[in-house]
Amino acid sequence: HFGSSRGSCWADSRAAPIAAMDMILNASNDSVAVAGDGIFSGAGDDDLAGPELDFSQYLRSNMSLYIILGAVLALYFGLFLREMQWRRRQRDQVRGTEKESKAHEFAEILVCNLMPSFRFSKFQFRGMQPKVETISLEFEDLSLELKNGQRVLKGVTGNFGSGKMCAIMGPSGAGKTTFLNTLCGKVNYGTMVGTVRVNGQETTVSKFRSVTGFVPQDDIVFEDLTVREQIFFSARLRNDVSTSEKRIAHVVNDVLHIMHIDHIQNTIVGGVEQRGISGGQRKRVNISLELAAQPTLLFLDEPTSGLDATSSVAVALSLKTLCGLGMTSIMVIHQPRYSLFTLFDDVLLLGEGGQTVYLGDARGAKKYFEHLGFAMAGNENPADWFMDVISGEVKNAGIAKFEPATLFDMWDDNESCAALDHDESGPRLRRTLTFIEANQMDRAVLTASLQEEFARIDPNLNFVINEDELSLLLTRLAGAEPGETVVRELMDRMAGPDAETVSEREFLSYLNGLSEEVAGDSDANAEVEGASPTWGRRFRNMRRRSRAATEDSSDSELDTASQGSADNSDDSEDGEQEALHARGQTLSRKTPGFLMQMKILMTRRLVQWWRMTERLVFIIALIFAATFFGVLDRYIVVQPLWDANPVLYLHTALALLMGIFCLHIFGDAQPLFWRERARGMNVPAFYLSRVTINMVDLVIQTFFFTAIYYVIRQPRVPYSTWALPFLLVSLVASAWGTLVSLAVQPVKGAFFVTLLIFIICALLGQPAMLVVMLQGGQVEVIASSLSLTRWSVAMNFCTSMTMLHPNPMRMGTKDQAVFGLEKDVYLKRDWWGIGIWETGLCAMLVMSTVIRVIAFGLLVYRNRDKNV
């Protein structure tokens, strides 16, 4: 019946029943006896809709409700299974980390028993590798000219060598952060003046964005993700697209270990409302997000601010270790203690106005200022003393009227004094040569001991043992029985993944490799396509040669001693370097594109979706509103089923709740978006991932709202047709919420959404208002373009007209007037000649699309100067 009579209010060409109804209404105004004129004037509902069904019969007659309920439950169950799969994966990753740690600890015990003096690395990188190409920066007469013509920096000249950890220091107002932002190309409030060279080539740092990291001073992290999840998603988004999942997991483990946060890897970071990790740990996570990208060049803006002295040194030591892999680190640092200060290779001291006071070796700074005539007290922190000198708080014995500005001229005149004789390469060379000789002797003893034990376990003398024999050998060597997982992990490391046997040479090679910072075992090498067993060693040799140009003669002698016979294999190593260039391991990295980023970002958003506690509050509010309106319309203020006013109130309430709920989509995430956009994140992928996952909330929450009201009120129309306009209302209201969240500050979002929904739904949707506005011209265009209830209520009213066939002759005077007004408003316009219902459907879809496109434009073009 619904399908056959649907066209009665859909198209003007089928408007004859409506015209006849108008005639009946006009004729009945003077002749119909009114039974009552109060709020219960729609007493003819039963006659309009047929005999009333009991509750069970009503539910049985609406199978669409059960079908949609099953679809919603299936959707929710599918998301639940995805969440369980994600949690299981995280648990497996943690167990894998624990297994690797136990295997490394057992190997340490093994080596200590065989050779106590053997030096091994406490931690080995298994994902992060030495850089094929490093970055050195040179800057000449670097300045920043503001838009008003004023210069903040004044001709800073110098260089930061590759693989070094460099510091920028100075008193407040010296322009430290400005210099850092200018150097890395993040300033947008002025124009850079001067020259920047990367590896000798005049260019800008921003051209190397894929291999550059920037740690902001504020700890901008995801509060609803765990520590491990934060680092994992950063690694997936910013590493080379060809990087395998297994190596990504190794990179994440490396970052967790080097930053000393592996013990909290499954803890949610949290924030102000939800307590999570501590402030110091949050700072480490902030740094870890950049380290997960394996940057070749890393800028840090006060990475130790908010940390105690011990934690600051620990962070600096971690960064120093990564600089040993070829990463160049440049940071602004504030008031370090001297033990931290001496960790830096180079330090740039800036004075007032952004002028250079000193640039050179950190160990030479004290001698430089003493050379200028300044004297430091014996018990004073040299780093603090430098700041006092620059601020003019320390007197100069040789200059009666010393002013801080004099230091700038002193630097220009005495720059060569920065290279004062503080070279300790001679003693360092002797210590290193002694270490190399001792290490070679240890390896010889280790080899002899292992061969003897290997012969006892391997009676066939074929120099190959299986897993059971390996377990027995490990027990004899270590004096303790390893677990099955440890044996399997060590076997994979020695002979490669899923190996069935281990040779004596593989066993010995693994133990000797424990002295290196980068794991060179078979399992680690398998993660690099085409890598040879000597891959790690060749990487290190290439890095040493790339830095040889900046080392002094003693350092060159040291490199020669440490390389040994490896220096005779230049041709083969050059071929290895060409192969690495062919695999994209250079200063140009191909990061994931739109589709892959969309997949990664949707996975991250789904993880966040499950932890969104605000959703429960909104669902409770929706259930309460639906129950309240249902009881009110059926039992208290009984209104005719065809009346549009209750529907208008329902649509307005739903739009208000959904608009406020969707403020979270981008409102609080904008600083995170600015940070990720500056690192190369695909903006359309970010936008679509959040909007798409938000659709799940729209469907579930709209279903709760409509189903509860539908069961209580019993509109006597098919649920699917009746509920679709509500879903469209949620779609448009969520688009408005998204737009407002991007247009105004988060704290003001709820106020603007409430005001907006009241105007476009409650005010512009009133039949009394629409009858005046829908008279053609610009006013009608504006009302039809802004008011979503102008279309959604018309769709529900059209459905009621078609299904219920209300008879004006059975209505009271008030109902007749209301019916005539609503009919004149909601059935008046059919813009495209496709029918009232279809016109409303198309109008709301177009409205939602246009608003979301505008919101996307705001996301892209607004706050483009916000580079975090």
ZAMARGU-4260 file (C-alpha; in steps of 0.2 Angstrom, whole numbers, plus 5000, padded with zeros to 4 digits):
<rodrens>
0) 5000/5000/5000 | 5014/5012/5004 | 5023/5009/4988 | 5007/5011/4978 | 5001/5027/4986
5) 5019/5035/4988 | 5017/5047/4974 | 5002/5056/4981 | 5014/5069/4989 | 5030/5066/4980
10) 5027/5075/4963 | 5017/5090/4957 | 5010/5079/4943 | 5002/5068/4956 | 4995/5082/4966
15) 4976/5079/4963 | 4973/5070/4980 | 4981/5085/4988 | 4970/5098/4979 | 4955/5088/4983
20) 4960/5088/5001 | 4962/5107/5001 | 4944/5108/4994 | 4938/5096/5008 | 4947/5106/5021
25) 4940/5123/5015 | 4922/5116/5014 | 4923/5108/5032 | 4928/5124/5041 | 4910/5129/5043
30) 4901/5112/5044 | 4912/5100/5055 | 4906/5098/5073 | 4921/5100/5085 | 4922/5088/5099
35) 4935/5097/5108 | 4947/5112/5105 | 4960/5108/5118 | 4977/5099/5116 | 4969/5082/5114
40) 4960/5088/5099 | 4967/5075/5087 | 4955/5062/5094 | 4953/5054/5077 | 4970/5046/5076
45) 4963/5029/5077 | 4951/5032/5063 | 4965/5039/5052 | 4977/5025/5055 | 4966/5010/5058
50) 4963/5000/5073 | 4977/5001/5086 | 4989/4986/5088 | 4995/4980/5104 | 5014/4981/5107
55) 5019/4964/5101 | 5009/4965/5085 | 5016/4982/5082 | 5034/4976/5083 | 5030/4960/5072
60) 5023/4972/5059 | 5039/4982/5058 | 5053/4969/5052 | 5064/4984/5046 | 5067/4988/5064
65) 5074/4971/5067 | 5084/4971/5051 | 5092/4988/5055 | 5095/4982/5073 | 5104/4967/5067
70) 5115/4978/5055 | 5119/4989/5069 | 5124/4975/5080 | 5134/4967/5067 | 5143/4983/5064
75) 5147/4985/5082 | 5152/4967/5084 | 5164/4969/5069 | 5172/4984/5077 | 5173/4974/5093
80) 5182/4960/5084 | 5194/4972/5076 | 5198/4980/5093 | 5201/4962/5101 | 5213/4959/5086
85) 5222/4975/5089 | 5224/4971/5108 | 5230/4954/5104 | 5243/4961/5092 | 5249/4973/5105
90) 5251/4959/5118 | 5261/4949/5105 | 5272/4964/5102 | 5276/4966/5121 | 5279/4947/5122
95) 5291/4949/5108 | 5300/4963/5116 | 5302/4953/5132 | 5308/4938/5122 | 5321/4948/5113
100) 5327/4955/5130 | 5328/4938/5138 | 5338/4932/5123 | 5350/4946/5124 | 5352/4945/5143
105) 5356/4926/5141 | 5369/4930/5128 | 5377/4942/5140 | 5378/4929/5153 | 5385/4917/5140
110) 5399/4929/5135 | 5403/4934/5153 | 5406/4915/5157 | 5417/4912/5142 | 5427/4929/5143
115) 5423/4940/5158 | 5434/4955/5151 | 5424/4955/5134 | 5415/4971/5131 | 5398/4970/5124
120) 5384/4982/5121 | 5370/4983/5134 | 5358/4986/5120 | 5358/4983/5102 | 5348/4992/5088
125) 5338/4979/5078 | 5328/4991/5068 | 5337/5008/5067 | 5353/5007/5057 | 5368/5018/5054
130) 5364/5032/5041 | 5370/5029/5023 | 5371/5048/5020 | 5372/5060/5034 | 5368/5079/5035
135) 5380/5093/5039 | 5373/5111/5040 | 5382/5127/5036 | 5375/5144/5038 | 5382/5161/5033
140) 5376/5178/5038 | 5359/5170/5044 | 5346/5183/5049 | 5328/5185/5051 | 5319/5200/5044
145) 5302/5203/5051 | 5288/5211/5041 | 5291/5228/5049 | 5309/5228/5043 | 5317/5224/5060
150) 5330/5210/5060 | 5329/5198/5075 | 5345/5188/5071 | 5361/5197/5065 | 5372/5188/5054
155) 5375/5171/5062 | 5388/5161/5053 | 5395/5144/5057 | 5392/5125/5054 | 5385/5110/5063
160) 5394/5094/5058 | 5386/5078/5053 | 5383/5065/5066 | 5386/5078/5080 | 5375/5083/5095
165) 5374/5102/5095 | 5367/5115/5107 | 5360/5132/5105 | 5361/5142/5121 | 5359/5160/5127
170) 5349/5171/5140 | 5331/5174/5138 | 5327/5185/5123 | 5343/5180/5114 | 5333/5172/5099
175) 5338/5154/5102 | 5321/5147/5096 | 5320/5160/5082 | 5337/5154/5076 | 5332/5136/5077
180) 5315/5139/5067 | 5325/5150/5054 | 5338/5137/5051 | 5325/5123/5049 | 5313/5134/5038
185) 5298/5135/5050 | 5297/5153/5052 | 5282/5161/5043 | 5282/5178/5052 | 5297/5185/5043
190) 5310/5182/5029 | 5326/5172/5031 | 5341/5182/5025 | 5358/5173/5022 | 5363/5156/5015
195) 5360/5139/5022 | 5370/5124/5014 | 5366/5106/5017 | 5381/5095/5014 | 5389/5109/5005
200) 5375/5112/4993 | 5365/5129/4995 | 5347/5124/4998 | 5334/5124/5012 | 5332/5111/5026
205) 5313/5110/5021 | 5318/5101/5005 | 5324/5086/5016 | 5307/5085/5026 | 5306/5066/5024
210) 5322/5063/5034 | 5320/5078/5046 | 5312/5078/5063 | 5307/5093/5074 | 5303/5090/5093
215) 5292/5105/5099 | 5294/5112/5116 | 5276/5108/5121 | 5272/5089/5123 | 5260/5087/5109
220) 5255/5069/5110 | 5239/5058/5108 | 5232/5057/5126 | 5221/5042/5122 | 5234/5031/5114
225) 5247/5020/5123 | 5265/5024/5123 | 5269/5010/5111 | 5254/5015/5099 | 5260/5033/5098
230) 5277/5027/5092 | 5271/5014/5081 | 5259/5025/5071 | 5272/5038/5069 | 5284/5025/5062
235) 5271/5018/5050 | 5267/5036/5043 | 5285/5042/5041 | 5296/5028/5037 | 5300/5022/5019
240) 5284/5014/5011 | 5294/4998/5008 | 5299/4996/5026 | 5292/4979/5032 | 5280/4977/5047
245) 5293/4967/5056 | 5307/4980/5055 | 5294/4994/5060 | 5291/4983/5076 | 5310/4983/5079
250) 5311/5002/5076 | 5298/5004/5089 | 5307/4993/5101 | 5323/5002/5098 | 5315/5019/5102
255) 5306/5012/5118 | 5323/5005/5124 | 5334/5020/5120 | 5322/5032/5128 | 5319/5021/5143
260) 5300/5020/5142 | 5299/5001/5138 | 5292/4998/5155 | 5277/5009/5152 | 5274/5005/5133
265) 5256/4998/5136 | 5251/5013/5147 | 5239/5026/5140 | 5248/5043/5140 | 5233/5052/5147
270) 5230/5071/5151 | 5222/5083/5163 | 5206/5073/5165 | 5213/5056/5164 | 5229/5052/5173
275) 5242/5043/5163 | 5261/5044/5163 | 5272/5057/5172 | 5277/5073/5164 | 5295/5067/5162
280) 5289/5052/5153 | 5277/5062/5142 | 5292/5072/5137 | 5301/5057/5132 | 5286/5051/5122
285) 5286/5068/5113 | 5304/5065/5108 | 5301/5047/5103 | 5288/5052/5090 | 5301/5060/5080
290) 5314/5046/5083 | 5302/5033/5076 | 5304/5041/5059 | 5323/5038/5060 | 5328/5056/5055
295) 5344/5060/5048 | 5343/5078/5055 | 5334/5081/5071 | 5329/5098/5078 | 5323/5100/5097
300) 5316/5115/5105 | 5321/5113/5124 | 5319/5094/5125 | 5324/5095/5144 | 5312/5108/5150
305) 5302/5102/5164 | 5315/5087/5168 | 5326/5086/5183 | 5345/5085/5180 | 5346/5067/5180
310) 5332/5064/5168 | 5340/5078/5157 | 5356/5069/5156 | 5348/5052/5152 | 5338/5060/5137
315) 5354/5068/5131 | 5364/5052/5132 | 5350/5043/5122 | 5351/5057/5109 | 5370/5055/5109
320) 5369/5037/5106 | 5358/5040/5091 | 5371/5053/5084 | 5383/5038/5084 | 5372/5031/5070
325) 5374/5046/5060 | 5360/5057/5065 | 5364/5076/5067 | 5355/5083/5082 | 5353/5102/5085
330) 5344/5108/5100 | 5339/5123/5110 | 5343/5119/5129 | 5341/5130/5144 | 5352/5129/5160
335) 5360/5112/5158 | 5372/5106/5172 | 5390/5104/5166 | 5390/5085/5164 | 5376/5087/5152
340) 5385/5102/5143 | 5400/5092/5140 | 5390/5079/5130 | 5388/5091/5116 | 5400/5091/5102
345) 5397/5109/5097 | 5388/5124/5106 | 5382/5140/5099 | 5380/5154/5112 | 5369/5169/5107
350) 5368/5186/5115 | 5355/5199/5115 | 5348/5203/5098 | 5353/5186/5091 | 5371/5189/5089
355) 5385/5176/5090 | 5395/5176/5106 | 5403/5159/5103 | 5402/5144/5091 | 5413/5129/5093
360) 5418/5114/5103 | 5408/5113/5120 | 5424/5109/5129 | 5433/5124/5122 | 5420/5137/5128
365) 5427/5139/5145 | 5445/5142/5138 | 5438/5154/5126 | 5430/5165/5139 | 5446/5164/5150
370) 5456/5169/5135 | 5445/5185/5134 | 5449/5189/5152 | 5435/5182/5162 | 5438/5172/5178
375) 5426/5158/5184 | 5424/5154/5202 | 5430/5136/5207 | 5413/5130/5213 | 5402/5137/5199
380) 5393/5128/5185 | 5402/5133/5169 | 5386/5132/5159 | 5378/5145/5171 | 5394/5155/5171
385) 5393/5157/5152 | 5375/5164/5154 | 5381/5176/5167 | 5395/5182/5156 | 5384/5185/5141
390) 5371/5194/5152 | 5385/5206/5158 | 5384/5199/5176 | 5403/5195/5176 | 5416/5208/5176
395) 5431/5207/5165 | 5448/5211/5173 | 5455/5218/5157 | 5440/5229/5152 | 5435/5243/5164
400) 5418/5247/5156 | 5413/5230/5150 | 5396/5229/5141 | 5388/5213/5134 | 5388/5220/5117
405) 5407/5220/5117 | 5406/5201/5116 | 5400/5202/5098 | 5415/5211/5093 | 5427/5200/5103
410) 5420/5185/5093 | 5423/5193/5077 | 5441/5197/5082 | 5445/5181/5091 | 5435/5168/5082
415) 5451/5158/5079 | 5453/5156/5098 | 5438/5144/5098 | 5450/5132/5091 | 5462/5133/5106
420) 5472/5118/5110 | 5461/5107/5119 | 5463/5092/5108 | 5464/5075/5117 | 5466/5064/5102
425) 5483/5058/5107 | 5477/5050/5124 | 5461/5045/5116 | 5470/5036/5101 | 5481/5027/5113
430) 5466/5021/5124 | 5456/5016/5108 | 5471/5006/5101 | 5473/4997/5118 | 5454/4993/5118
435) 5456/4986/5100 | 5470/4975/5105 | 5462/4969/5120 | 5446/4965/5111 | 5455/4955/5098
440) 5463/4945/5111 | 5446/4942/5120 | 5439/4936/5103 | 5453/4924/5101 | 5450/4916/5118
445) 5432/4916/5115 | 5434/4907/5099 | 5445/4894/5106 | 5433/4891/5121 | 5418/4889/5109
450) 5427/4877/5098 | 5431/4866/5112 | 5413/4865/5119 | 5406/4864/5101 | 5417/4849/5098
455) 5409/4840/5113 | 5391/4843/5108 | 5395/4839/5089 | 5402/4822/5089 | 5401/4821/5070
460) 5412/4836/5069 | 5402/4843/5055 | 5402/4860/5064 | 5382/4860/5063 | 5370/4858/5077
465) 5351/4857/5078 | 5340/4866/5091 | 5341/4853/5104 | 5360/4852/5103 | 5360/4871/5104
470) 5350/4871/5120 | 5362/4858/5127 | 5377/4869/5122 | 5370/4885/5129 | 5367/4876/5146
475) 5385/4870/5146 | 5392/4887/5142 | 5381/4898/5153 | 5379/4887/5167 | 5360/4889/5166
480) 5346/4881/5156 | 5338/4893/5143 | 5319/4892/5140 | 5313/4886/5123 | 5308/4903/5118
485) 5326/4910/5121 | 5334/4895/5112 | 5322/4898/5097 | 5326/4917/5097 | 5345/4914/5098
490) 5344/4902/5084 | 5335/4914/5073 | 5348/4927/5077 | 5362/4916/5073 | 5356/4907/5058
495) 5341/4917/5052 | 5322/4916/5054 | 5315/4898/5055 | 5333/4890/5053 | 5334/4872/5058
500) 5353/4871/5061 | 5367/4883/5067 | 5385/4882/5062 | 5400/4885/5073 | 5404/4900/5062
505) 5387/4908/5064 | 5387/4905/5083 | 5404/4913/5084 | 5399/4928/5073 | 5384/4931/5084
510) 5394/4932/5100 | 5407/4943/5093 | 5394/4955/5086 | 5387/4958/5104 | 5401/4971/5106
515) 5392/4982/5092 | 5378/4995/5095 | 5369/4989/5079 | 5364/4971/5078 | 5373/4962/5064
520) 5365/4945/5066 | 5356/4935/5053 | 5339/4939/5059 | 5342/4958/5059 | 5350/4958/5042
525) 5335/4948/5035 | 5325/4964/5038 | 5335/4973/5025 | 5332/4967/5008 | 5348/4961/4999
530) 5359/4964/5014 | 5375/4954/5016 | 5381/4947/5033 | 5393/4961/5034 | 5380/4974/5031
535) 5381/4983/5048 | 5400/4983/5047 | 5400/4991/5029 | 5387/5004/5035 | 5399/5009/5049
540) 5414/5010/5038 | 5405/5021/5025 | 5399/5033/5039 | 5417/5034/5046 | 5423/5039/5028
545) 5409/5051/5026 | 5415/5060/5042 | 5434/5059/5038 | 5434/5076/5029 | 5429/5085/5045
550) 5440/5075/5057 | 5458/5080/5061 | 5473/5069/5057 | 5473/5060/5074 | 5455/5055/5071
555) 5459/5049/5054 | 5473/5038/5062 | 5460/5032/5074 | 5448/5027/5060 | 5462/5018/5051
560) 5466/5008/5066 | 5448/5003/5070 | 5444/4999/5052 | 5458/4987/5049 | 5457/4977/5034
565) 5440/4984/5030 | 5448/4999/5022 | 5455/4988/5008 | 5438/4984/5002 | 5433/5001/4996
570) 5427/4995/4979 | 5415/4982/4986 | 5409/4994/4999 | 5405/5007/4986 | 5395/4994/4976
575) 5386/4991/4993 | 5382/5009/4994 | 5375/5010/4977 | 5364/4996/4981 | 5358/5005/4996
580) 5355/5020/4986 | 5345/5010/4974 | 5334/5004/4988 | 5330/5022/4993 | 5340/5023/5009
585) 5346/5040/5005 | 5341/5058/5010 | 5326/5056/4999 | 5313/5045/5007 | 5297/5039/4999
590) 5284/5039/5013 | 5266/5031/5012 | 5254/5039/5000 | 5236/5043/5001 | 5228/5025/5002
595) 5241/5018/5014 | 5240/5033/5025 | 5221/5032/5025 | 5222/5014/5031 | 5235/5018/5045
600) 5225/5034/5050 | 5208/5024/5051 | 5216/5011/5061 | 5223/5024/5073 | 5206/5032/5074
605) 5197/5016/5077 | 5209/5013/5092 | 5204/5030/5098 | 5186/5027/5095 | 5185/5013/5107
610) 5192/5023/5121 | 5181/5038/5119 | 5172/5039/5135 | 5162/5054/5130 | 5151/5043/5119
615) 5143/5035/5133 | 5137/5052/5140 | 5129/5056/5123 | 5121/5040/5121 | 5113/5041/5138
620) 5107/5059/5134 | 5100/5053/5117 | 5091/5038/5126 | 5084/5050/5139 | 5078/5063/5126
625) 5070/5049/5115 | 5061/5042/5130 | 5055/5059/5136 | 5048/5064/5119 | 5040/5047/5116
630) 5031/5047/5133 | 5026/5066/5131 | 5019/5064/5113 | 5009/5048/5117 | 5003/5049/5135
635) 5004/5067/5141 | 5002/5080/5126 | 4994/5068/5114 | 4996/5075/5096 | 4990/5068/5079
640) 5002/5056/5071 | 5003/5067/5056 | 5007/5082/5065 | 5025/5089/5060 | 5028/5099/5076
645) 5034/5084/5087 | 5045/5079/5073 | 5052/5096/5072 | 5056/5095/5090 | 5064/5078/5088
650) 5075/5084/5074 | 5081/5099/5083 | 5085/5089/5099 | 5095/5076/5088 | 5104/5089/5078
655) 5109/5099/5094 | 5116/5083/5102 | 5125/5077/5086 | 5132/5094/5082 | 5140/5096/5100
660) 5146/5078/5100 | 5155/5080/5083 | 5165/5095/5090 | 5178/5083/5096 | 5182/5077/5078
665) 5195/5091/5075 | 5193/5103/5089 | 5206/5096/5101 | 5216/5087/5088 | 5222/5103/5079
670) 5239/5104/5087 | 5242/5086/5083 | 5236/5089/5065 | 5248/5104/5063 | 5263/5094/5070
675) 5259/5079/5058 | 5255/5090/5043 | 5272/5098/5045 | 5280/5081/5044 | 5272/5076/5028
680) 5255/5069/5033 | 5242/5068/5019 | 5228/5080/5024 | 5214/5072/5014 | 5218/5055/5022
685) 5218/5063/5039 | 5201/5072/5036 | 5193/5057/5028 | 5199/5045/5041 | 5191/5055/5055
690) 5175/5059/5046 | 5173/5041/5040 | 5175/5033/5058 | 5163/5047/5064 | 5149/5039/5053
695) 5149/5024/5064 | 5144/5035/5079 | 5131/5044/5068 | 5123/5027/5063 | 5123/5020/5081
700) 5117/5035/5090 | 5104/5039/5078 | 5097/5021/5079 | 5096/5022/5098 | 5087/5038/5097
705) 5074/5034/5083 | 5071/5016/5089 | 5067/5020/5107 | 5055/5034/5102 | 5048/5024/5088
710) 5043/5009/5100 | 5036/5021/5112 | 5026/5032/5100 | 5022/5020/5087 | 5020/5031/5072
715) 5012/5017/5061 | 5024/5020/5047 | 5038/5009/5041 | 5053/5012/5052 | 5066/5013/5038
720) 5056/5026/5029 | 5052/5036/5045 | 5070/5035/5052 | 5080/5040/5036 | 5076/5059/5038
725) 5083/5057/5056 | 5099/5050/5049 | 5100/5064/5037 | 5098/5076/5051 | 5113/5068/5060
730) 5123/5069/5044 | 5120/5088/5042 | 5122/5092/5060 | 5138/5083/5061 | 5144/5092/5046
735) 5140/5109/5055 | 5149/5102/5071 | 5164/5098/5061 | 5164/5115/5053 | 5162/5124/5069
740) 5176/5114/5077 | 5188/5120/5064 | 5182/5138/5063 | 5181/5143/5082 | 5191/5139/5097
745) 5186/5122/5106 | 5180/5131/5122 | 5168/5141/5112 | 5162/5127/5100 | 5147/5121/5111
750) 5140/5139/5112 | 5141/5142/5093 | 5134/5125/5089 | 5119/5128/5101 | 5115/5145/5093
755) 5117/5138/5076 | 5106/5123/5078 | 5093/5134/5087 | 5092/5146/5072 | 5093/5134/5057
760) 5082/5120/5065 | 5070/5127/5078 | 5068/5145/5071 | 5069/5142/5052 | 5060/5126/5053
765) 5044/5132/5061 | 5029/5131/5049 | 5024/5148/5054 | 5041/5155/5049 | 5042/5145/5034
770) 5025/5150/5027 | 5032/5168/5026 | 5049/5164/5020 | 5044/5151/5006 | 5037/5164/4995
775) 5051/5164/4982 | 5066/5175/4980 | 5082/5176/4990 | 5073/5174/5006 | 5067/5156/5001
780) 5084/5152/4994 | 5093/5156/5010 | 5080/5147/5021 | 5081/5132/5010 | 5100/5132/5010
785) 5102/5134/5029 | 5087/5125/5037 | 5089/5107/5037 | 5072/5104/5046 | 5064/5113/5032
790) 5068/5097/5022 | 5069/5083/5035 | 5052/5087/5043 | 5044/5088/5026 | 5051/5071/5022
795) 5042/5064/5038 | 5026/5074/5035 | 5026/5067/5017 | 5027/5049/5023 | 5013/5052/5036
800) 5002/5059/5023 | 5005/5045/5011 | 5003/5031/5025 | 4990/5038/5036 | 4978/5048/5024
805) 4972/5060/5037 | 4954/5066/5035 | 4951/5084/5039 | 4933/5081/5041 | 4937/5071/5057
810) 4948/5085/5064 | 4944/5099/5076 | 4946/5117/5072 | 4963/5118/5079 | 4969/5103/5070
815) 4962/5108/5054 | 4971/5125/5055 | 4988/5116/5059 | 4985/5103/5046 | 4982/5116/5033
820) 4997/5126/5038 | 5009/5111/5038 | 5002/5105/5021 | 5004/5122/5013 | 5022/5123/5020
825) 5030/5106/5018 | 5021/5101/5002 | 5023/5117/4993 | 5039/5116/4984 | 5047/5103/4973
830) 5062/5111/4966 | 5068/5098/4954 | 5052/5089/4949 | 5057/5073/4957 | 5045/5073/4972
835) 5045/5081/4989 | 5053/5067/4998 | 5066/5064/4985 | 5069/5083/4984 | 5072/5083/5003
840) 5084/5068/5002 | 5095/5077/4988 | 5094/5094/4997 | 5101/5087/5013 | 5114/5076/5005
845) 5120/5092/4995 | 5120/5102/5011 | 5130/5090/5020 | 5143/5088/5006 | 5145/5107/5004
850) 5147/5110/5023 | 5160/5096/5024 | 5170/5103/5009 | 5170/5120/5017 | 5176/5112/5033
855) 5190/5103/5023 | 5195/5120/5016 | 5196/5127/5033 | 5207/5112/5038 | 5219/5115/5024
860) 5220/5134/5022 | 5216/5140/5040 | 5231/5141/5052 | 5244/5136/5038 | 5256/5146/5048
865) 5254/5134/5063 | 5270/5123/5060 | 5272/5114/5076
</rodrens>
